[in-house]
């Protein structure tokens, strides 16, 4: 089986990714830039509610919320890969500890016919 060619992401595409996800609070969305397709989920209070523990301090619960979102990021990615696999190939993805309780994101590239 031939090795899969790695996609090199140009600096301006990285700039676009960071600009887009830095503005995300607790919404889910997509953005298109040429052949690139960015999908993201900003984690908010409702999303991380299962991590709440009434026996913990507010500070400990805050950390638990971030950890919960990070733990769920791969599940979200699997869902996105299933939804977009026919038209797009996954390039890279991540989960950033930013905004409310983090942002999970994935960059896809349009498949060539």
C-alpha positions in Angstrom: 0.0 0.0 0.0 1.5 3.4 -1.0 2.3 5.9 1.8 -0.3 8.6 2.2 1.0 12.0 1.1 1.1 14.4 4.0 -0.6 17.8 3.4 1.5 20.8 4.2 -0.5 23.6 5.7 0.5 27.0 4.5 1.0 29.7 7.1 -1.9 31.7 5.9 -4.2 28.7 6.4 -2.9 28.3 10.0 -3.6 32.1 10.5 -7.1 31.6 9.3 -7.7 28.6 11.6 -6.4 30.4 14.7 -8.4 33.5 13.8 -11.6 31.5 13.4 -11.3 29.3 16.5 -10.2 32.3 18.7 -13.7 33.8 18.2 -15.6 30.7 19.1 -17.4 30.7 22.5 -19.9 27.8 22.9 -21.1 27.4 19.4 -20.7 24.7 16.7 -19.9 25.8 13.2 -18.0 25.4 9.9 -16.0 27.7 7.7 -14.7 27.3 4.2 -11.4 28.7 2.8 -10.8 27.5 -0.8 -10.4 23.7 -0.6 -10.2 23.7 3.2 -13.1 23.1 5.4 -12.9 23.9 9.2 -15.4 22.5 11.6 -15.4 23.4 15.3 -17.2 23.0 18.6 -16.9 25.4 21.4 -17.6 23.8 24.8 -19.9 25.6 27.1 -21.6 24.9 30.5 -24.3 22.7 29.2 -21.8 20.5 27.3 -19.6 19.9 30.3 -22.4 19.5 32.8 -21.8 15.7 33.2 -18.4 16.6 34.8 -20.0 18.6 37.6 -19.4 17.2 41.1 -21.2 18.9 44.0 -18.6 17.7 46.4 -15.8 19.6 44.6 -14.8 23.2 44.8 -15.7 25.6 42.0 -12.1 25.7 41.0 -11.9 21.9 40.9 -15.1 21.7 38.9 -13.7 24.2 36.4 -10.6 22.0 35.8 -12.9 19.0 35.5 -14.9 20.8 32.8 -11.8 21.4 30.7 -10.7 17.8 31.2 -14.1 16.5 30.2 -14.1 18.5 27.0 -10.6 17.3 26.2 -11.6 13.7 26.8 -14.7 14.0 24.5 -12.7 15.7 21.7 -11.8 12.4 20.0 -15.4 11.3 20.0 -16.4 14.5 18.3 -13.7 14.0 15.7 -14.9 10.5 14.9 -18.4 11.9 14.3 -17.1 14.6 12.0 -15.0 12.1 10.1 -18.1 10.0 9.5 -20.2 13.0 8.4 -17.6 14.5 6.0 -15.7 11.5 4.8 -17.3 11.4 1.3 -16.2 14.9 0.3 -13.3 15.7 2.5 -10.1 14.2 3.9 -8.9 15.0 7.4 -5.8 17.1 7.5 -5.3 17.8 11.2 -7.3 18.5 14.3 -7.0 19.6 17.9 -8.5 20.7 21.1 -7.5 24.0 22.5 -7.9 25.2 26.1 -9.4 28.5 25.2 -12.6 30.5 25.5 -15.2 29.0 27.8 -14.2 25.3 28.2 -12.1 24.8 25.1 -12.6 24.4 21.4 -12.4 21.2 19.5 -11.6 21.7 15.8 -10.7 19.8 12.6 -9.3 20.9 9.3 -10.5 18.9 6.2 -9.5 19.3 2.6 -11.8 18.7 -0.3 -11.1 15.4 -2.1 -10.2 15.5 -5.8 -12.5 13.7 -8.1 
